[in-house]
Amino acid sequence: KDLEKTTYFLRLASNQGLSEAENMLGAFYENGIGVQKDAKTAFKLYRKSARNGNVKAKVSLGACYEKGTGVEKDITMAVKLYKEAAEKGSTKAQLNLASIYIGGREEVNIDKKQGFELYRKAAASGETFAQYQLGCCYHNGIGVRKDYKLSVEMYRKAAKQGFAQAQYSLALSYKNGLGVEKDIKSYIEWLRLAADQNHTYAMENLVQSYIRGEGVEKDYKKAMEILKRGSDLGFTWSYFGQGYFYFKGFSVEQDFKKAVELFRKAADLGNDDAQYHLGVCYHHGYGVARNEDEATKFYHKAADKGHGKAANIIAYYYHTGYNVRKDIKLAIKY
């Protein structure tokens, strides 16, 4: 009911030519908030608001042209609108424009220096994502000379504001000693902060740290807790990780059937480690009836994704003609 009232009053305000209301109503139509999704109506409202001088609407209108939302895609027009909004100080426009210049689009030439400058402007205003992107530019030498120290400085600014990707990147800087002295404790500290926000790579790396005792005491139980949380979030690697713990009996009672169940979940989502281990299970009869055809199938899937151990097995199969037609060319290929 409150949403209906809001939509009703936004329509009234929009009909009176209030640009902020036009822009907000456009967002409602674009996202289906309180109204049925209607990209064309959203576009018209954004255009009306932009013509009335609303900077936010210019950014939204630019995004419509960039993505082809409610209008035919037109990158040149998108850039024009982003530039107008960026000149008015819109950090969102600066970010969108920077992305276009660095990544390049159909009608727009790559201009990494210009992209860097736009990220720098947005970062100076305290925009967290821009600070992170600026860190990436310094780290990778995008539009500027590589400077790991400045990269770390920008990652830290964004990380302190709670930006998970920056926390993860800062953690890796400490681990690898890029721009800062190697410090495994700081690596773990920032890794944990990113993992607490469900950053998938941070969680995966933290699991590995608990398994290896890297910067923390070895603790399979804590690793398993993170793996379970990752599975709840639908992360493919965590299905495999849990399966591997059941396969080996790490912190849980060894259970091949449970391992196979989890390997299958990860394998269905394309995880090559899981595909390889399913091959192992079918080959040896761990948790499933021994089945060489199924084993070969999963080894092949993993090998085709570049899994080294699986590729060696498939190469041997083709070389010897084990469960496949002998084929020396394919043996050499794998």
N, C-alpha and C positions, 0 to 999 in steps of 0.2 A: 504493500500500500504506500509506504514512504517513497519507494522507487517510482510508483505511478504518479505521485504528487510532484516529485522532482522533475520527471519527464514532462508533465503537464506545464509546470512553471517555466521550464526551459523553452518549451515551444512558444509560450506567450512572450517571453523575453526575446526569443529569436525573431519572432514576427515583428517585434518593435525595433529590430536592427541592432540589438546588443551583440557585439562581436564575440564576447566571451561565452555567451549562451549558445551562439551558433556553433562555436568550436566544440563545446562540451556535448551538445546534441549530436554533432557529427561523430564524436567518439562513441556515443551511445549506439548510433546506427551501425558504425563500423564493427563494434564488438558485440552487438545484440544485447545491450544492457537496457532492460525495461521496454525494449521494442524489438521487433523482428529485424534480424541482420539485413542491412540493405546498403551495399557498397556504393551504389550510384547516388543514393540520397546523402550518404556520409560525404562523398566527394563534393556534392553541390553545396552542402553546408560549410565544409571547410573552405571552399572557394569564395563563398559569400563572406565568411568571416575574414579571410585573408584580404579580400578587396576592401574591407572596412579597417584594415591596418593591424589585424591581430597577428602578432609574431608567431605564437604557438600554432595558429592555424596554417601559417605559411609552411611551417615544418611538416605538419600533418598532410598538407596538400602536396608538398614535395615528396613525401613518402608514398602517397597515392600514385604519383607519376612514376616514382622509382620502381614500385612493385606492380603497377597496373591494377590498382584497387579502385574499381568504379570508373575507370578511364583507361584508355589505351596507354601502355607503357611509353614514357618519354623521358629518358635520362637527362637530356639537355634542359628540359623544363624543370626537372627535379633539381638539378644543379643550380639553375637560376634562382629558384625559390629558396634553396638552402643558403645560397650566397647572401640573398637579401636578409634572411633571418639571422645569419651568422654575423653580418655587419651590425645588427642591432643587439648583438651580445648573446644570442641564443647558443648555449653550449650544446644542446641536442643537435642543432643545425651544424655546428662545427664538427661534432663527432660523425654525423652522417656524411658530411662532405669529405672529411678526412678519410673515411672508409672507402669512398668512391675513388679519391685520388690515389690512394695506396693500392687498392685492389684492382682498379681500372674497371671501366664499363664500356659498353658498345661504342658510344659516341664520345667518350671521354678518355683522353690519354692519361696514362699513369704519370703521376707527379708526386713522387714520394717526399720531396722536400716540402712541397705545399701541404701535404698531408701531415707531416711532422709538425709544421708551424701551427696548423689548426689544432692538433692535439695539445701542443704547448700552450696555446691560448686558453683552451678549455680547462687544462690542468691548473693553470694559474688562478682560475676562479674557484678552485677547490673541488672540481668534478672528479669523483673517485675513479670512474671508468677511464677517463682521459689520463689520469695519473698513471694508471696501470698500463694503458696503451703507450704512453710516452716511455715508460720503463721498457716495454717491448722494443720500441724503436731504438733506444740506446743499446739494448742487449743484442739486437740483431743487425744494427747498422742500417736501419730503414730511414732514409732521408737525412741521416746524420752519421757522423763517424761513431763507430762502436765505442762505448764507454761504460764498462760494467759498474763502475762506482756510481755514476749518475743513474744507471739502471736500478741499482739497489736502492738509491735514494728515493726514486719515484715509486718503486714497489712498496717501500716501507711506508710512504705517505698514504698510499691506498690501503695497505694492509692494516694500518692503525685505525682506519675508518671501517674496518670489518669486511673488506672486499676479499672474498675467499680465494679467488684466482691469484690475486696479488700476494696473499699469505703463502700460497703454495709456491709461487715463483720465488718469493723471498727465501722460503725454506730450501729450495733447490740451490739458490745462490750460496747459502751457508754450507750446504752439503758439498758443493763442487769448488768452493773457494773462489767464486767469480764476483769481484767487486768488494769482497769482504774476506777476512781470514776464515779458513775452514773452521766450522764450529758445529759439531754434531748435536750438542745440547740445544743450540738455537734452531738447528734444522728441525729437531723433534718438537720444539716449542711452537714454531710457526705451522708445522705440519699438523699438529693436534688442533690448532685453532681453525685451520681450513677443514680438517676432517670433521670437527664438531658441527660444521655447516653443511655436512654431507657432500663435500667436494670429492668426487669419485676417485681421482688420482691420488689425492692426499690420503684418503682412506686406504687405498690399495698399498701405498708406500708405507703407511703406518703398520699395516698387517705384516709386511715384509720385515720391518724393523723389529717387531715383537718376535717374529720367527727366528731372525738372525741374531737378536740381541744387539742391534745397532743403535747406540745412544740410549737404550733402555735395557732392562733385564729381559732375558728371554721369557716370554709368557704366552703360551699357546691359548690359554683361556681368554686373555684379553684380545688376542688376534681373532679367535672364534667369535667373540662378541661383536667385533667390527664386521666380520664376514656375515653374520646373521643380520645385522642392521643393513648392510649392503644388499643382501638378498631381499629384504623387506622393501628396499627402494628400487628393486628390479635391476641392479647392476650385474651384468653378465659375469664379470670376473669373480664376483663373490659366490655365485652358484658353483663355479669351478673350484674356488678356494675351499668352500665348505665340503664339497665332494672329496677333495684331496685330503682334508683332515679326517674324514670318515674312512677313506681308502687306507690311510697310514695309521689311523688310530691316535692322532694328535689331540689331546685334551678330551677326547670322546672315545667310547668303546668302538673298536674297529667294526665297520658295518659295510660290507661290499655292496649290498642291495641299495642302501641309502646313498652310497657313493655314486652308483650307476644312475640312480634317479636324478641326482644333482648334476652329474656330468651331462646327462641327456638334456636337461634344461639349458645348460650353458652351450652345449653343442648345437642345439636347435637355433640358438641365437648367434651362431657363427664363431664361437670360441674355439680356436684351433687346439689349445691345450686339452680342452674337454673332449674334443673329437679324437685326439691321439689316445687319451686315457680310456675312452670307450673302446677303441680298437684293442688296447691292452686287455681290458676286461673281457671282451668277446674272445680274444685269442686264448686267454688262460682259463676262462670260465669263472671269473670273479664276479659274483653277484648276479650272473646271467648264465644261461646254458651256453656252452662253448659253441661258437659259430664262426668259422673262418671267413665266410662270405661277408658277414656283418663286420668282422674285424678289418678285413681288407677295405671295405667301403669307408669306414671311419678313418683308417690310416690314410686313404686316398684323399679324403676331404681335408684332413689336416695338412697333408703334404702339399696340396694345391694352394694352401694359404701360406706356404713357406715354413711350416714347422719342420725343423731340422731332423729330429729323431724319426718322425713319420716319413719324411722324404727318404731317409736312409733305408727304412724298412721296405718302402714301395720300390726303391731302386733295386734292392736285393730280390724282391719278388719278381720283377721284370727280368732281372739278370738270370735267375734260376728257373723261372716259369712256375714259381710256387703260387698256386691258387689264381694265377692270371696267365694269359698267353705270353710266352717268352718273347721279349722285345728289347733288344740291346740298345736301340736308339732311345727308347723311353727310359731304360735303366740309366743311360748316360745323362739324359735330361734331368732326372730327379737326383 
